[in-house]
Amino acid sequence: MYIEWRDDLITGVDEIDQQHKELFARFNLLLDACQKGKGREEVEKVLQFLASYVKTHFRAEEEIQLTSGFPDVVTHREAHRNFIRGLDGLAQEFRDEGASLPLVIKTNQMMVAWLIDHILKMDKALAEFLHKRQPQP
């Protein structure tokens, strides 16, 4: 089962949308590997990528929030920090126990929840705020 990029996930902020699409692509690589019985080998690659990429992505989002005066920046930033803590926990579990099936399942569940819930709720709220601030033609 893949997670498909859908139009309702578009924020209208090109930089953010492109980064979200990259996260979906990487996550789908993990799902594909899992379906082919290679999920365990891919977990480490995905965790390493995510550890780096989400920090870059979150910095970009938070910079946009700060410069635009987005009122919910603190809550959004805390959601980002919670996700990073979750990733750190998965990475630690990987270091301690290796790429176990439970780790692959936890990684999948965490990514599905994040990619869909966070984008549809928090990132869309940011996008709506930004679009309302833009001068109308």
C-alpha positions as CSV (number, residue, x, y, z in Angstrom):
1,M,0.0,0.0,0.0
2,Y,1.5,3.3,-1.1
3,I,0.7,6.8,0.1
4,E,-0.2,8.8,-2.9
5,W,0.2,12.6,-3.2
6,R,-3.2,14.1,-3.5
7,D,-4.4,17.5,-4.4
8,D,-5.9,18.1,-1.0
9,L,-2.4,18.0,0.4
10,I,-1.2,20.9,-1.7
11,T,-0.4,23.9,0.5
12,G,0.3,26.3,-2.4
13,V,3.7,27.1,-1.0
14,D,6.0,25.5,-3.7
15,E,9.0,25.0,-1.5
16,I,6.9,23.2,1.1
17,D,4.9,21.2,-1.4
18,Q,8.1,19.9,-3.1
19,Q,9.6,18.9,0.2
20,H,6.4,17.1,1.1
21,K,6.4,15.2,-2.2
22,E,10.0,14.1,-1.5
23,L,9.0,12.8,1.9
24,F,6.2,10.8,0.2
25,A,8.6,9.4,-2.4
26,R,11.0,8.3,0.3
27,F,8.3,6.8,2.4
28,N,7.0,4.9,-0.6
29,L,10.5,3.5,-1.2
30,L,10.2,2.0,2.3
31,L,6.8,0.6,1.7
32,D,7.9,-0.9,-1.6
33,A,10.9,-2.5,0.1
34,C,8.6,-3.9,2.8
35,Q,6.4,-5.5,0.2
36,K,9.4,-7.1,-1.4
37,G,10.7,-8.4,1.9
38,K,13.5,-5.9,2.0
39,G,12.0,-3.5,4.6
40,R,14.5,-4.2,7.2
41,E,17.4,-3.2,4.9
42,E,15.6,0.0,4.0
43,V,14.8,1.2,7.5
44,E,18.3,2.4,8.2
45,K,18.4,4.3,4.9
46,V,15.0,5.9,5.5
47,L,15.8,6.9,9.1
48,Q,19.1,8.5,8.0
49,F,17.4,10.4,5.3
50,L,14.6,11.5,7.5
51,A,16.9,12.6,10.3
52,S,18.5,15.0,7.9
53,Y,15.7,16.0,5.6
54,V,13.0,16.7,8.1
55,K,15.3,19.1,9.9
56,T,15.8,21.0,6.6
57,H,12.1,20.9,5.9
58,F,11.1,22.0,9.4
59,R,13.6,24.9,9.3
60,A,12.1,26.1,6.0
61,E,8.5,25.9,7.3
62,E,9.4,27.6,10.6
63,E,11.3,30.4,8.8
64,I,8.2,31.0,6.7
65,Q,6.0,31.0,9.8
66,L,8.3,33.5,11.6
67,T,8.6,35.9,8.7
68,S,4.9,35.9,8.0
69,G,3.8,36.3,11.6
70,F,1.9,33.0,11.7
71,P,0.1,33.0,15.0
72,D,0.4,29.3,15.7
73,V,4.2,29.0,15.2
74,V,4.8,27.7,18.7
75,T,2.4,24.8,18.4
76,H,3.6,24.0,14.9
77,R,7.3,24.1,16.1
78,E,6.4,21.8,19.0
79,A,4.8,19.3,16.6
80,H,8.0,19.3,14.6
81,R,10.1,18.7,17.7
82,N,7.8,15.8,18.7
83,F,8.3,14.2,15.3
84,I,12.0,14.6,15.6
85,R,11.9,13.0,19.1
86,G,9.9,10.1,17.6
87,L,12.5,9.7,14.8
88,D,15.3,9.7,17.3
89,G,13.5,7.0,19.2
90,L,13.2,4.9,16.1
91,A,16.9,5.4,15.3
92,Q,17.8,4.4,18.9
93,E,15.6,1.3,18.6
94,F,17.3,0.4,15.3
95,R,20.8,0.8,16.9
96,D,19.8,-1.3,19.9
97,E,17.8,-4.0,18.2
98,G,18.5,-3.8,14.5
99,A,15.9,-3.6,11.8
100,S,13.2,-5.7,13.4
101,L,9.8,-6.2,12.0
102,P,8.2,-4.2,14.9
103,L,10.5,-1.3,14.0
104,V,9.5,-1.4,10.4
105,I,5.8,-1.4,11.4
106,K,6.4,1.5,13.9
107,T,8.2,3.5,11.2
108,N,5.4,2.9,8.7
109,Q,2.7,3.9,11.2
110,M,4.6,7.0,12.3
111,M,5.2,8.2,8.8
112,V,1.6,7.6,7.6
113,A,0.2,9.5,10.6
114,W,2.7,12.4,10.1
115,L,2.4,12.7,6.4
116,I,-1.3,12.8,6.3
117,D,-2.4,14.3,9.6
118,H,0.3,17.0,9.9
119,I,0.0,18.1,6.3
120,L,-3.8,18.1,6.2
121,K,-4.1,19.9,9.5
122,M,-1.2,22.0,10.5
123,D,0.5,22.7,7.2
124,K,-2.8,23.5,5.5
125,A,-3.6,26.0,8.3
126,L,-0.2,27.7,7.6
127,A,-1.0,27.8,3.9
128,E,-4.4,29.3,4.4
129,F,-2.9,32.0,6.6
130,L,-0.3,32.8,4.0
131,H,-2.8,33.0,1.2
132,K,-5.1,35.3,3.2
133,R,-2.1,37.6,3.8
134,Q,-1.3,37.9,0.1
135,P,-2.6,40.9,-1.7
136,Q,-5.6,40.1,-3.9
137,P,-5.2,41.1,-7.6
